[in-house]
């Protein structure tokens, strides 16, 4: 197991940034399209929002920690390698894992693109934060 020292403040800020990205993504940017493609309404989502936000934050905190562990272990500390790592994790692991699930679940391609775009943006932001803030 690789043992690395990491900036825990950067991990926390990265998790908060991922939450902010999701909030903007699913409200101002793609809220109406997401609702139309997911079959959900704001009132239906609002009843689960508090617990959902807590779960999402905890998951983002774990993701940011794992990304930091990878970035630090690989020695990523500058912009271009951080972008490459973020895109690799985002596209190669997160989005690639979503595609079969969305296909077999019968979700629309547009819903996949909305959700995958948010995941990619969040992973890229988290990778940049933990890689560049040492």
Buried (B, 14 or more C-beta within 10 A) or exposed (E): EEEEEBBEEBBBBBBBBBBEBBEBBBEEBBBEBBBEBBEEEEEEBEEEEEEEEEEBBEEBBEBBBBBBBBBBEEEBEEEEBBBEBBBEBBBEEBBEEBEEEBEEEEBBEBBBBBBBBBBBBBBBBBBBBBBBBE
